Amino acid sequence: MAKTILEMRDITKEFPGVKALSDVNLSVEEGEIHAICGENGAGKSTLMKVLSGVYPSGSYDGEIHFDGQVRHFHSINQSEDVGIVIIHQELALVPTLSIAENIFLGNEVVEYGRIDWNKTNAEADKLLKRVGLNENPTTRIMDIGVGKQQLVEIAKALSKKVRLLILDEPTAALNDTDSAHLLGLLRQLKDEGMTSIMISHKLNEIISIADSTTIIRDGSTIETLEKGPEMNQARIIKGMVGRDLEHLYPEHEPKIGEELFRIEDWTVQHPTIPGRTVIDSASLDVRAGEIVGIAGLMGAGRTELAMSIFGESYGVKTSGKAYLRGKEIRIPDVEQALDAGLAYASEDRKRFGLNLIDDVRHNISAASLKKLRDKLGFVNGAEEIARSETYRQSMRIKTPTVMTIVNNLSGGNQQKVALSKWMMTEPEVLILDEPTRGIDVGAKYEIYTIINQLADAGKGVIVISSELPELLGICDRIFTLAFGRITGQIARGEANQENLMTLMTKEREAA
């Protein structure tokens, strides 16, 4: 019989006005991969912060038993000392430092009172080989992709003699190739005897890799499923949302009208590399009431295209023409793009979408202050609160008040705030870049419903997504992008993953 390495008993954690966890129980066996599922705000990350000492002993009720002993962690350092290491959803790496420096940051290799850089780089190289990352340890973090950065985080954890590795949404920002590599690494570490806890909204990954899955809903433990026929998507979804979801995507009958927005021969140069074309003569259109998707592999230029359309907020020497309702428009900056009726919700909500140290109210209203001015030119505070509250309720943002600081919300609820901000501008055309990244399956359904409602109101919606099933499930047409070029468009009824992927990998034809 396998040994139980971790037990969390009757964990209760309260914040002012909110009970985040209520008598939660979790049992993890040594050497297993244990998944934790739940909607955004269910308490998953809070539970792991209790375990790792981010929320110190005494700030919660209940007991933690690790390796047969009751533990009272007052800091992350104390939990790491016994082999519990957490990798948060937002990676904690210093971009300007090297891979080796990041791996041993706070745990430096010291000889005679000085850092031994030769030994540091040599030890880092061994750890990189162990996680399957072929990079020079002296390479700066800012010079490698997100997938490789995730592997650096795991290498950093391995340097601390980890026994229980906690990963919070490890594949949320990764493409399919990087995700598969990471999951393969977790299986390899399991074969070496390591125990892992994985929080994820990607149910197909959980089903493929987890030995056990604990479901948390509204701060309480619902059930733990063991690997087998019962651990399927339908069962997990029902546990997460408290009901069956007959469809992952809501039924929608589009009401498509005349052309609303179009770009022609849109070309964008790289902002720092002279002569490098990032977007090459792209042309696309969206009609009133239509949901248009943009599919492309990582590096194809999807985000760069969207940002350049939204007030040329990416790139230099942008050329081409843009039309709204048949009339050519100039959108050289974000203010003019907003005035023209465009809005863009970034995939990077923390960098471009939100002010994390401000409250929900100010974040939602930030792009619509012109609409909230009174006769004297001041922001009408009562109206600002009322309209923000409307979005808090309609978007089901889990917070008791719009005065809550955004940094205190879960990742998925932060995403809902970011979407609310742009919806409040009441745009003619809304560009959504990875709108459901880091959002649970129940909240995704709500976002899809809102997208449908926007289309039904005659808006044009452009959706960028790395998940082809998502585009196939909600879009009326899908454009494909490869190497900065539009390579085709396919109507909903004709699109499938195979023909989309063919166009997404289509290289430029020889002249």
N, C-alpha and C positions, 0 to 999 in steps of 0.2 A: 504493500500500500504506500502511495506517495506521501511524502512528508509535507505538512502544511507549513509554508515559510512565513506567510503573512495572514493575520486576522485583524480586521477592524471591526470593533463591536460597538453597536449603538452610538455611532458618531452623529452628534448634533452640533451644528454650527450656525450661529445667528449673526446677522449684520443689523444695523439700525433699521427697524421696520421690515426686515426680511428674514425668514428662517430658510437658509440656503440648504441645510441638510437636517433631516429628521430621523434619528435612529437608524442610520444606514449601516448595513453589515456587508462585509466583503471578506471572502476567504480565497487565498491563492496558494496553489500547490507548487512545490519546488520543481523547477525545470519546465513549467508550462508557459504557454503564451495565453494570457488572460485578457480578454477584451472588455471594455466598458462602453456601453451605448446609452444614449439618451438624447432628448431634444436639447437645443441650446437653452442654457439657463437651468438645466435639470440638476446640476450640482457636480458634474463629473470632474471638472478641473478643480473645483473647491475641495473635493474629497482628496485629490492627489496633493494639493497644497497642504492639507492637514497632515497627510502621510509624510511629506518631505520636510516638514518643519517651517514652510513658508508662513503658515499660521501656527504659531508655537503652542506647545502644550500649555493648557490653562485657558486658552482662548476658545476652547470647544469642550463639549462633554463626550464621554466615551473612552474606550481604551484601544491602544495599538499594541498588538503582539507581533514581534518580528523575531524569527529564529528561536521561538520558544520563550522569549522574555518580553515583559511589559516595557514599552519604550516611551520616553518623554522627550521628544525632540523640540528644542527651543530655537533651532536654526537649521538651515540647509547643511551647514558644515557638520552638524551632529548626525544627521541622517546619512550623509555621505561617508562618515567615518565607519558606519556599520555596513556600507555597501548598497545603499538606496540612492539612485541617481535619477533625476527627472530631466527630460528634455522638453522644454515648453514649446507650444505651437509657434510662438514668435522666437526665432533663434537668437540666442544670447552670444553672438560672436562680434568681435571688433573688426570692422571691415578693413581698416588700414594696417592691421597687424598680420603677420604671416600665419599660415596654418599651424606651424609648430608653436608659435607664441600663444595662439588661441587654445591649443590643446592643453598646454601646461600653465595657462594663466591662473595665478593663485596657487599653483602647485608646482612651482618652478624647480628645475633640476639644478641644484646648487652644490658647488664644490669649493671648499675653502672660502665661504662667504660670498662667492660670486656665481652668477649663472654660467653654467657650462654649456655654451651654445652648440658645440660639436655633439655632445651627448644628447642635448635637447632635440636636435634635428635627427640624430640617429634613432632615438626612441620614438619620435613622431613618425619616422619612415616605417618602422616596424608596425605601428598601430594603423597607419594608412594601408599597408599591405593586408593587414588582418581584416579591414572592412572593405577591401577591394577597390581602393581609390588610388589610381595611378597619377599622383601629383607630387611635385617637388615640395617638401615641407616648408621651403622658404617663400612659396607663392602666397601673395596676399589674398585674404578672404574675398575682397572686392573683385578679384579677377577670376573667380570661379562661380559656377551657377548654383542655384538654390539646391538642386539635388545633391551636388557634391558638398555643399555646406552642411546638409543634413548628415552626411556620412562623417564629416569632421566632428559634428556634435557627438556622434556615437563613439568615434575614436577618443574624444575627450572623456566620455563616460568610462570607456575601457581603461583609460589611464588611471582611474580612481579605484580600480579593483572592484568593479560593480558586481553585485549579486542579484539585485532587483533593478531592472531598467524600466523606467516609465516613459512612454512616448505619447505626447499629447498631439493628436492630429499630424502624425509624421509625414503623411503623403498628400496633405491638403493642397500644397503648392507645387507638387511634382507632376511631371508628365508620366505617361504610362510606362515608358522605359525605366525612368528613375524609380518609380513606385515599385515595379517588379524587382529591380535590383535591391531595394531596401527590404522588401518582404523576404527575398531570398537570404539576405544577411541575417534577418531575425530568425529564420529557420536554422541557419548555420550556428548561430549563437545558442539556440535551443539545444541543438545536437551536442554542443560543448557543455551543457548543463546550466546555462543561464536562464533565469526566470524573467519574463517580461510582462508588463501591463501596457496595453495599447488602447488609447481612446481614438475612435474614428467614426466618421459619419459614412464612410464608404463600406456599405454592408457586404458587398461582394468580396472585399478584401478580408473582412472579419470572418466571414463564413469559410474562406479558403485557408486562413492561417490560424485562427483561434482554437484552442482546446476547450475553453470555457468562455461564456459571455454573460456578464452581469448587466442587467438593464436597470437604469435609474430613471424615475419620472417624478418631477416636482419635488426633488430633494429626498425621495424615499426609494428604498430598494424594492423592485417589483419581483424579479426572479433571476436565477442563474441557470443558463442552459448549457448542457454539455454537448460537445461535438457529436453530430449525428443528424438523423432526419428531422428532428424537432428544431434544430438550429438553422432555420431558413429565414429568408427575407420577410415573408408575411408574418411569421411569429414574432420576429424582432420588432418589426414596425408596429404591430399591435401592442406590444409591451411598451414601446417608446411613447406612442401617442394616445394610448388608451382606447383605440378603436381600430377596426380594419380599414385599410386603404385599398379600395377596389382597383384603383388606377394610380400609377405614380404621376401621371400627368392629367390635369382636368380636361374634360371634354370641351371642345371649343369649335364653334362654327364661325369662321371668319367672315367679316363684312368689309371686303376690300374695295376701296374707291379709287380715285384718280391719284396720279403720282404726286407725292408730297415733297420728297427731298431727293436730290441727285447730285453726285459728283462726277466729273468727267476729267480724264487724263490727270488724275491727282498724283503728283510726284513730290517726294520728300527726300531731302538730303540729310545724312547723318549730322547730328549737332556738333560733333568734335572731330570727325574724320573727313577731311575735305575730299570731295569727289565720290564719296560712297553713297549710292542711292539705296535708301531703305524701302521706300514705296515707289513703284515704277508704273506710271501711267494707269493707275487704278480707276475704274469706273463702276459705280453701283448705284442703285436707287431703292427707295422704299416708298410704298404707296400708303395712303391714309387707311388706317385700320389693319395694317399688315405687320407681321412679326418676321423680320428678316434676320437670319443667322449668318455669322462669319466663322467659318471653320478653317483651321490651319494648325500646323505643328508648331511647337515652341521655336521661336526665332523667325517665324514666317512674316512677322510684321503686323500682327493683329492689333496689339495695343498701340503701336506706333501710328497705325492708320487712324484709329479712333481718336487719339490725343491730337493728332495733326488737324483733324476735322474740327475738333472742339477748340477753336480759337488759336490754331497753330501752336498748341502748348507742347508739341514735340517737334524737333527737327529745325532745319534752316532751308532757305530757298524753296519754300513750298510753292508749287505751281499747279495750275489746273483751275477748273471752275466749279462753283457750287450753286445749286438752284433750290429755292424753296417755293413750292406752288407755281413752278414755271418761271419765276423771276430770279435772275442772278443776284446773289448776295455776296457781300464781302464779310469775312469772319476772321480778321487778322489777329484778334485777341479774344480772351475768354469773355470779357464784358459784352463785346459785340455779338459773340456766339450766343450768349444768354438772351440778349435783346432780340436776336433773330428767331429765338424759339428752340435752340438746341440745348441739350444737357448731356453730361457724360458722368457716369458713376464708375470710378476707377476700380481696377482689380486690387490695388494696394490701398485699402481703406485707411490704414494707419499713417501712411505717408502723404497721400493726396486727398483723402476723403473726410478725415475727422480731425478735430482738435481734442485730443484725449483728456486734457486737463480741464476742459470746460464741460458744461452740463448738456443734457439731451436737448433741452429747449434751444440753446444757442446754436448747437450743431445743426438741428433740423432747419432753423430759420436763416442760417448763414448766407445762403445763396439767394434769398428772397427778401432782403431787407428793404429794397425799393417798394415792394408791394405792401410793406407793413408801416410805411411812413404816415404820420398824421399830417394835418394841415400846416404845422410848423416845421415839418421836416424831420421830426424825431420818430424813433421806432415806437409804435404803440405796444407797450409791454403786455397789456391784457390780451390784445389780439394775438401777439406772438405766442403767449402761453396757450391760448385756446386752440390755435391752429396746430401747434406742436402736440398738444394733448390729443387732438383728433388723429394724428398720425400714430401716436403711441398706441392708441386703442386699435385702429384699423390694421396696423402692421403687427399687432400683438408683441410689442417690445416689452420684455419682461423686466419691468422696473415700476415701483409704486408711484413714481412721480417724474415729471420731465426735468426736475431740478437735480436729478442724480448725475454724478460725474460719469462721463462716457467710459473712462478707463475702468470703472467698477463693473461694467457689463461684460457678459460673455462675448466671445468672438462673433457668434451668430447674431446676437442682438445689436452689436456694434454695426454689423453689416446692414441690419434693418434701419438703423439710424441714418447711415450713409445713403441708402436708397430713398428714405423719406425726404432727405434734404433736397435731392434733385427732383423728386416728384412734386414737392411744394412749389417749385418754380413754374409748374404747369406748362411743360414744354410741348412744342409741336412734335419734336423728334427726340426720343430718349435713347441714348447709347448706353447699354449695360455691359460692362466688361467683367466677366466671371461673376455674375450676380448671386450665384448660390454657393460660391466657394466657402467651405467651412460652416455650412448651414445643414441642419439635420433634415431628414426626409419629410417630416411633417411641415417644417417651415418652408422647405422648397415648394411644396404643393401650394402654400399660401402665396409665395412669391410668383409662381406661375399663374395663379388666379388673378393676381394684381396686374401682371403683364397682359393677360387676356382682357381685363377691364380697361386698361389704357388703350389697347387696340380697338376695343368696341366703342370707345369714346372718340374714335377717329384719329388717334395719335399714330405716329410711325415709331416702331420699336426695333432697334438693332441690338441683337444679342451676340456677344462673343463668348464662346465656351470651349474649354478643353475636352468636355464630355460630349461625344457625338450622340449618344442616346438622348441627352438633354435637348440638343438642337433638333433632332428628329422628332422629339416628343412635343415641342412647342412652336416650332417655326413654320411659316407658310412657304418660305423660300430660303435656300441656303447658298451663299456665295462661298467659294473656296479660295484660299490665299496660299501661295507658295513662293518663297524667295522674293517677297515683296510685290508679287503680281497677282491680280485676280485671274484665276485659271478656269473659272466656270461658275455656273449657277444652276441649281437643280430645284425643281418644284417639290413640295412636300410629298406628293403621292409617288414620285419617282425616286426619291432619295433613299439611300441605304448606306450603311457604314462602308461597304466595299467601294461603291462608286465615288463616295466622298473622299475616301483615303487615296484613291487613284488620282484624283484631281489635286489633293493636298500635297502629293509628292511629285507632281508634274514639273519637270525641269524645263528651262527655256529651250525652245527649239533652235537648232543651229541656223545661222543666217545663210 
